Amino acid sequence: MPDADLQKPDWLLQMENILETLNEGVVITDDALRVVFTNEALLRLTGSERGEIEGHPPQALFPGEDVPYLMQRTRSPSVVGTTVTNTTCHKRKAAECQ
């Protein structure tokens, strides 16, 4: 169950419609590394539902071996406010990735 105090920043509320139109999966986290937004493309790619992801740490989306790399990249001051791109295979759809 997502945290009740999960708040989307104002800029995200303004950008949600645009982010939904993208064909690439988008995950946005807050400062506490809780997912505050996922677009429909990400939900299709992962086979997940918004309620399973938003409010939770993004680690649940990625295979265990990708988590250290992603955590290092997202916590690096040089990437704050930039795009972190990683090709990964979601646990639910692992058979499709082979």
NUDREN-394011 format. One record per atom (N, C-alpha, C): x, z, y; residue number from 1; chain; residue in one letter. Coordinates in steps of 0.001 Angstrom, whole numbers, plus 500000, padded with zeros to 6 digits. Last residue first. Layout:
+--------+--------+--------+-----+-------+-----+
:      u :      w :      v :   n : chain : res :
+--------+--------+--------+-----+-------+-----+
:      X :      Z :      Y : NUM :     A :   a :
...
+--------+--------+--------+-----+-------+-----+
//
This chain:
+--------+--------+--------+-----+-------+-----+
:      u :      w :      v :   n : chain : res :
+--------+--------+--------+-----+-------+-----+
: 514347 : 476909 : 486780 :  98 :     A :   q :
: 515405 : 476587 : 485811 :  98 :     A :   q :
: 515448 : 475132 : 485469 :  98 :     A :   q :
: 512254 : 477553 : 488330 :  97 :     A :   c :
: 513544 : 477350 : 488992 :  97 :     A :   c :
: 514632 : 476904 : 488027 :  97 :     A :   c :
: 510033 : 478212 : 486894 :  96 :     A :   e :
: 510005 : 476952 : 487617 :  96 :     A :   e :
: 511368 : 476595 : 488214 :  96 :     A :   e :
: 510614 : 480771 : 485988 :  95 :     A :   a :
: 510593 : 479682 : 485007 :  95 :     A :   a :
: 510611 : 478327 : 485692 :  95 :     A :   a :
: 510257 : 482352 : 488268 :  94 :     A :   a :
: 511606 : 482114 : 487760 :  94 :     A :   a :
: 511643 : 480939 : 486783 :  94 :     A :   a :
: 508120 : 483243 : 489744 :  93 :     A :   k :
: 508211 : 481814 : 489483 :  93 :     A :   k :
: 509579 : 481429 : 488907 :  93 :     A :   k :
: 508418 : 485961 : 490077 :  92 :     A :   r :
: 507200 : 485458 : 489439 :  92 :     A :   r :
: 507310 : 483994 : 489037 :  92 :     A :   r :
: 510877 : 486184 : 491474 :  91 :     A :   k :
: 510741 : 486689 : 490109 :  91 :     A :   k :
: 509531 : 486104 : 489390 :  91 :     A :   k :
: 511931 : 483314 : 493301 :  90 :     A :   h :
: 511121 : 484515 : 493190 :  90 :     A :   h :
: 510929 : 484893 : 491732 :  90 :     A :   h :
: 515080 : 482244 : 494026 :  89 :     A :   c :
: 513945 : 482014 : 493144 :  89 :     A :   c :
: 513199 : 483329 : 492991 :  89 :     A :   c :
: 516508 : 480987 : 497039 :  88 :     A :   t :
: 516399 : 481939 : 495951 :  88 :     A :   t :
: 515181 : 481600 : 495120 :  88 :     A :   t :
: 518491 : 480205 : 499645 :  87 :     A :   t :
: 517652 : 479618 : 498617 :  87 :     A :   t :
: 517668 : 480568 : 497440 :  87 :     A :   t :
: 518436 : 481404 : 502883 :  86 :     A :   n :
: 518922 : 481618 : 501533 :  86 :     A :   n :
: 517950 : 480942 : 500577 :  86 :     A :   n :
: 519153 : 481980 : 506226 :  85 :     A :   t :
: 518617 : 481056 : 505234 :  85 :     A :   t :
: 519261 : 481331 : 503891 :  85 :     A :   t :
: 518242 : 483631 : 508960 :  84 :     A :   v :
: 519052 : 483829 : 507766 :  84 :     A :   v :
: 518415 : 482962 : 506699 :  84 :     A :   v :
: 518268 : 482981 : 512379 :  83 :     A :   t :
: 517685 : 482666 : 511080 :  83 :     A :   t :
: 518686 : 482938 : 509977 :  83 :     A :   t :
: 518562 : 485681 : 514757 :  82 :     A :   t :
: 518830 : 484337 : 514269 :  82 :     A :   t :
: 518202 : 484174 : 512893 :  82 :     A :   t :
: 518273 : 488298 : 515509 :  81 :     A :   g :
: 517572 : 487290 : 516299 :  81 :     A :   g :
: 517850 : 485867 : 515871 :  81 :     A :   g :
: 521372 : 489121 : 514295 :  80 :     A :   v :
: 520146 : 489669 : 514858 :  80 :     A :   v :
: 519523 : 488611 : 515756 :  80 :     A :   v :
: 523780 : 488282 : 513372 :  79 :     A :   v :
: 522617 : 487485 : 512999 :  79 :     A :   v :
: 521312 : 488040 : 513536 :  79 :     A :   v :
: 525760 : 490012 : 514169 :  78 :     A :   s :
: 525897 : 488611 : 514573 :  78 :     A :   s :
: 524677 : 487774 : 514222 :  78 :     A :   s :
: 525258 : 492465 : 513018 :  77 :     A :   p :
: 524894 : 492265 : 514426 :  77 :     A :   p :
: 524962 : 490804 : 514858 :  77 :     A :   p :
: 523833 : 492478 : 509806 :  76 :     A :   s :
: 524987 : 492090 : 510595 :  76 :     A :   s :
: 524564 : 491849 : 512042 :  76 :     A :   s :
: 521619 : 492814 : 508315 :  75 :     A :   r :
: 522094 : 493976 : 509084 :  75 :     A :   r :
: 523288 : 493655 : 509949 :  75 :     A :   r :
: 521243 : 490447 : 506983 :  74 :     A :   t :
: 520220 : 490860 : 507939 :  74 :     A :   t :
: 520664 : 492044 : 508783 :  74 :     A :   t :
: 523531 : 490267 : 505328 :  73 :     A :   r :
: 523278 : 489249 : 506348 :  73 :     A :   r :
: 522279 : 489738 : 507398 :  73 :     A :   r :
: 523192 : 492484 : 503640 :  72 :     A :   q :
: 524388 : 492386 : 504478 :  72 :     A :   q :
: 524148 : 491408 : 505618 :  72 :     A :   q :
: 520788 : 491774 : 502408 :  71 :     A :   m :
: 520864 : 493000 : 503201 :  71 :     A :   m :
: 522072 : 492964 : 504135 :  71 :     A :   m :
: 521543 : 489429 : 501067 :  70 :     A :   l :
: 520522 : 489380 : 502107 :  70 :     A :   l :
: 520571 : 490606 : 503003 :  70 :     A :   l :
: 523457 : 490465 : 499251 :  69 :     A :   y :
: 523812 : 489423 : 500219 :  69 :     A :   y :
: 522819 : 489400 : 501378 :  69 :     A :   y :
: 521895 : 492313 : 497732 :  68 :     A :   p :
: 523050 : 492763 : 498529 :  68 :     A :   p :
: 523458 : 491748 : 499601 :  68 :     A :   p :
: 519810 : 490503 : 496617 :  67 :     A :   v :
: 519515 : 491570 : 497579 :  67 :     A :   v :
: 520749 : 492031 : 498356 :  67 :     A :   v :
: 520437 : 488754 : 494584 :  66 :     A :   d :
: 520433 : 488241 : 495956 :  66 :     A :   d :
: 520310 : 489342 : 497003 :  66 :     A :   d :
: 520143 : 490150 : 492210 :  65 :     A :   e :
: 521495 : 489708 : 492567 :  65 :     A :   e :
: 521562 : 489150 : 493989 :  65 :     A :   e :
: 517337 : 490600 : 492031 :  64 :     A :   g :
: 518267 : 491690 : 492318 :  64 :     A :   g :
: 519636 : 491242 : 492770 :  64 :     A :   g :
: 515367 : 488089 : 493678 :  63 :     A :   p :
: 516057 : 488603 : 492490 :  63 :     A :   p :
: 517111 : 489634 : 492893 :  63 :     A :   p :
: 512930 : 489058 : 496185 :  62 :     A :   f :
: 514119 : 488341 : 495758 :  62 :     A :   f :
: 514715 : 488928 : 494478 :  62 :     A :   f :
: 510817 : 490603 : 497046 :  61 :     A :   l :
: 510648 : 489152 : 496995 :  61 :     A :   l :
: 511779 : 488425 : 496285 :  61 :     A :   l :
: 511587 : 493199 : 497280 :  60 :     A :   a :
: 510648 : 492879 : 496205 :  60 :     A :   a :
: 510457 : 491374 : 496042 :  60 :     A :   a :
: 513068 : 493329 : 499624 :  59 :     A :   q :
: 513769 : 493235 : 498350 :  59 :     A :   q :
: 512848 : 492842 : 497196 :  59 :     A :   q :
: 511691 : 493771 : 501982 :  58 :     A :   p :
: 511730 : 492404 : 501460 :  58 :     A :   p :
: 512414 : 492269 : 500101 :  58 :     A :   p :
: 509560 : 496686 : 501863 :  57 :     A :   p :
: 510886 : 496081 : 502055 :  57 :     A :   p :
: 510920 : 494688 : 501428 :  57 :     A :   p :
: 506184 : 496362 : 503207 :  56 :     A :   h :
: 507144 : 496755 : 502176 :  56 :     A :   h :
: 508517 : 496152 : 502479 :  56 :     A :   h :
: 504530 : 495247 : 504993 :  55 :     A :   g :
: 504643 : 496700 : 505026 :  55 :     A :   g :
: 505653 : 497236 : 504027 :  55 :     A :   g :
: 503624 : 492550 : 502934 :  54 :     A :   e :
: 503686 : 493107 : 504279 :  54 :     A :   e :
: 503617 : 494632 : 504242 :  54 :     A :   e :
: 503253 : 492198 : 500081 :  53 :     A :   i :
: 504545 : 492030 : 500746 :  53 :     A :   i :
: 504608 : 492775 : 502070 :  53 :     A :   i :
: 500723 : 492417 : 499140 :  52 :     A :   e :
: 501799 : 492848 : 498246 :  52 :     A :   e :
: 503143 : 492897 : 498959 :  52 :     A :   e :
: 499159 : 491271 : 501107 :  51 :     A :   g :
: 499097 : 492715 : 500918 :  51 :     A :   g :
: 500169 : 493264 : 499998 :  51 :     A :   g :
: 499656 : 488494 : 500691 :  50 :     A :   r :
: 500149 : 489192 : 501878 :  50 :     A :   r :
: 500195 : 490705 : 501678 :  50 :     A :   r :
: 500680 : 487732 : 497357 :  49 :     A :   e :
: 499636 : 487860 : 498368 :  49 :     A :   e :
: 500182 : 488703 : 499502 :  49 :     A :   e :
: 502817 : 485283 : 495723 :  48 :     A :   s :
: 502431 : 486632 : 496139 :  48 :     A :   s :
: 501241 : 486566 : 497085 :  48 :     A :   s :
: 504077 : 483010 : 495072 :  47 :     A :   g :
: 502926 : 483371 : 494262 :  47 :     A :   g :
: 502412 : 484765 : 494594 :  47 :     A :   g :
: 506152 : 482040 : 496579 :  46 :     A :   t :
: 506395 : 483235 : 495768 :  46 :     A :   t :
: 505252 : 483566 : 494822 :  46 :     A :   t :
: 505153 : 479772 : 497859 :  45 :     A :   l :
: 506439 : 479712 : 497156 :  45 :     A :   l :
: 506630 : 480872 : 496188 :  45 :     A :   l :
: 502803 : 480756 : 499059 :  44 :     A :   r :
: 502725 : 479714 : 498019 :  44 :     A :   r :
: 504005 : 479670 : 497197 :  44 :     A :   r :
: 503955 : 482560 : 500851 :  43 :     A :   l :
: 503032 : 483065 : 499835 :  43 :     A :   l :
: 502874 : 482044 : 498706 :  43 :     A :   l :
: 505389 : 480818 : 502467 :  42 :     A :   l :
: 506102 : 481810 : 501667 :  42 :     A :   l :
: 505210 : 482334 : 500540 :  42 :     A :   l :
: 503256 : 479405 : 503625 :  41 :     A :   a :
: 504246 : 478690 : 502819 :  41 :     A :   a :
: 505015 : 479664 : 501930 :  41 :     A :   a :
: 501940 : 481363 : 505151 :  40 :     A :   e :
: 501292 : 480829 : 503946 :  40 :     A :   e :
: 502280 : 480101 : 503045 :  40 :     A :   e :
: 504361 : 483897 : 506166 :  39 :     A :   n :
: 503461 : 482767 : 506390 :  39 :     A :   n :
: 502921 : 482251 : 505056 :  39 :     A :   n :
: 504478 : 487317 : 506924 :  38 :     A :   t :
: 504812 : 486269 : 505962 :  38 :     A :   t :
: 503861 : 485114 : 506244 :  38 :     A :   t :
: 505509 : 490172 : 508722 :  37 :     A :   f :
: 504852 : 488867 : 508712 :  37 :     A :   f :
: 505381 : 488024 : 507566 :  37 :     A :   f :
: 506751 : 492521 : 508311 :  36 :     A :   v :
: 505617 : 492555 : 509230 :  36 :     A :   v :
: 504879 : 491224 : 509278 :  36 :     A :   v :
: 508491 : 494347 : 505951 :  35 :     A :   v :
: 507948 : 493026 : 506253 :  35 :     A :   v :
: 506723 : 493183 : 507154 :  35 :     A :   v :
: 510866 : 496610 : 507143 :  34 :     A :   r :
: 509577 : 496428 : 506470 :  34 :     A :   r :
: 509050 : 495066 : 506887 :  34 :     A :   r :
: 513212 : 497457 : 508442 :  33 :     A :   l :
: 513276 : 496495 : 507341 :  33 :     A :   l :
: 512015 : 496506 : 506474 :  33 :     A :   l :
: 512886 : 498770 : 510743 :  32 :     A :   a :
: 512966 : 499614 : 509545 :  32 :     A :   a :
: 513033 : 498762 : 508277 :  32 :     A :   a :
: 512480 : 496757 : 512558 :  31 :     A :   d :
: 513769 : 497455 : 512583 :  31 :     A :   d :
: 513970 : 498354 : 511370 :  31 :     A :   d :
: 510661 : 494332 : 510531 :  30 :     A :   d :
: 510848 : 495165 : 511719 :  30 :     A :   d :
: 512200 : 495860 : 511619 :  30 :     A :   d :
: 510916 : 490895 : 509422 :  29 :     A :   t :
: 510920 : 492337 : 509201 :  29 :     A :   t :
: 511054 : 493059 : 510534 :  29 :     A :   t :
: 509429 : 487975 : 508274 :  28 :     A :   i :
: 509938 : 488686 : 509444 :  28 :     A :   i :
: 509815 : 490171 : 509166 :  28 :     A :   i :
: 509749 : 485029 : 506505 :  27 :     A :   v :
: 509587 : 486475 : 506359 :  27 :     A :   v :
: 510190 : 487100 : 507604 :  27 :     A :   v :
: 508524 : 481869 : 505698 :  26 :     A :   v :
: 509042 : 482731 : 506764 :  26 :     A :   v :
: 508721 : 484181 : 506424 :  26 :     A :   v :
: 509059 : 478792 : 504046 :  25 :     A :   g :
: 508627 : 480176 : 503983 :  25 :     A :   g :
: 509303 : 481015 : 505050 :  25 :     A :   g :
: 508228 : 475714 : 505642 :  24 :     A :   e :
: 509223 : 476596 : 505049 :  24 :     A :   e :
: 508692 : 478018 : 505069 :  24 :     A :   e :
: 506305 : 474451 : 507072 :  23 :     A :   n :
: 506325 : 474202 : 505629 :  23 :     A :   n :
: 507351 : 475056 : 504900 :  23 :     A :   n :
: 504423 : 476049 : 509678 :  22 :     A :   l :
: 505697 : 475626 : 509091 :  22 :     A :   l :
: 505569 : 475423 : 507592 :  22 :     A :   l :
: 502108 : 477184 : 510616 :  21 :     A :   t :
: 502113 : 475736 : 510423 :  21 :     A :   t :
: 503396 : 475221 : 509772 :  21 :     A :   t :
: 502610 : 479872 : 511019 :  20 :     A :   e :
: 501758 : 479495 : 509886 :  20 :     A :   e :
: 501801 : 478003 : 509614 :  20 :     A :   e :
: 504000 : 479871 : 513411 :  19 :     A :   l :
: 504733 : 480154 : 512179 :  19 :     A :   l :
: 503927 : 479775 : 510937 :  19 :     A :   l :
: 501848 : 479424 : 515180 :  18 :     A :   i :
: 502912 : 478428 : 515043 :  18 :     A :   i :
: 503650 : 478626 : 513724 :  18 :     A :   i :
: 500387 : 481792 : 514847 :  17 :     A :   n :
: 499765 : 480490 : 514562 :  17 :     A :   n :
: 500805 : 479400 : 514376 :  17 :     A :   n :
: 502293 : 483802 : 515673 :  16 :     A :   e :
: 501774 : 483712 : 514303 :  16 :     A :   e :
: 501179 : 482345 : 513967 :  16 :     A :   e :
: 503156 : 484239 : 518276 :  15 :     A :   m :
: 503773 : 483154 : 517506 :  15 :     A :   m :
: 503160 : 482925 : 516123 :  15 :     A :   m :
: 501891 : 486462 : 519311 :  14 :     A :   q :
: 501755 : 485197 : 520026 :  14 :     A :   q :
: 502233 : 484009 : 519191 :  14 :     A :   q :
: 502719 : 488404 : 517549 :  13 :     A :   l :
: 501294 : 488140 : 517665 :  13 :     A :   l :
: 501046 : 486798 : 518350 :  13 :     A :   l :
: 505434 : 488376 : 518171 :  12 :     A :   l :
: 504993 : 487875 : 516879 :  12 :     A :   l :
: 503499 : 487568 : 516902 :  12 :     A :   l :
: 505534 : 489538 : 520672 :  11 :     A :   w :
: 505981 : 488157 : 520537 :  11 :     A :   w :
: 505507 : 487561 : 519223 :  11 :     A :   w :
: 504645 : 492180 : 520076 :  10 :     A :   d :
: 503812 : 491270 : 520874 :  10 :     A :   d :
: 504222 : 489813 : 520699 :  10 :     A :   d :
: 505253 : 493166 : 516638 :   9 :     A :   p :
: 505639 : 493066 : 518054 :   9 :     A :   p :
: 504762 : 492035 : 518766 :   9 :     A :   p :
: 503003 : 494932 : 514578 :   8 :     A :   k :
: 503647 : 493652 : 514855 :   8 :     A :   k :
: 504027 : 493631 : 516333 :   8 :     A :   k :
: 503384 : 497974 : 512897 :   7 :     A :   q :
: 502960 : 497290 : 514117 :   7 :     A :   q :
: 503721 : 495986 : 514267 :   7 :     A :   q :
: 502430 : 500303 : 510610 :   6 :     A :   l :
: 503106 : 499017 : 510738 :   6 :     A :   l :
: 502535 : 498264 : 511940 :   6 :     A :   l :
: 501245 : 502674 : 509925 :   5 :     A :   d :
: 501819 : 502567 : 511260 :   5 :     A :   d :
: 502570 : 501261 : 511499 :   5 :     A :   d :
: 500489 : 502526 : 507299 :   4 :     A :   a :
: 499422 : 502439 : 508297 :   4 :     A :   a :
: 499994 : 502235 : 509696 :   4 :     A :   a :
: 502364 : 500546 : 505038 :   3 :     A :   d :
: 502317 : 501680 : 505955 :   3 :     A :   d :
: 501234 : 501458 : 507004 :   3 :     A :   d :
: 500671 : 499072 : 502163 :   2 :     A :   p :
: 501494 : 499016 : 503369 :   2 :     A :   p :
: 501331 : 500255 : 504225 :   2 :     A :   p :
: 500849 : 500000 : 498816 :   1 :     A :   m :
: 500000 : 500000 : 500000 :   1 :     A :   m :
: 500889 : 500000 : 501240 :   1 :     A :   m :
+--------+--------+--------+-----+-------+-----+
//
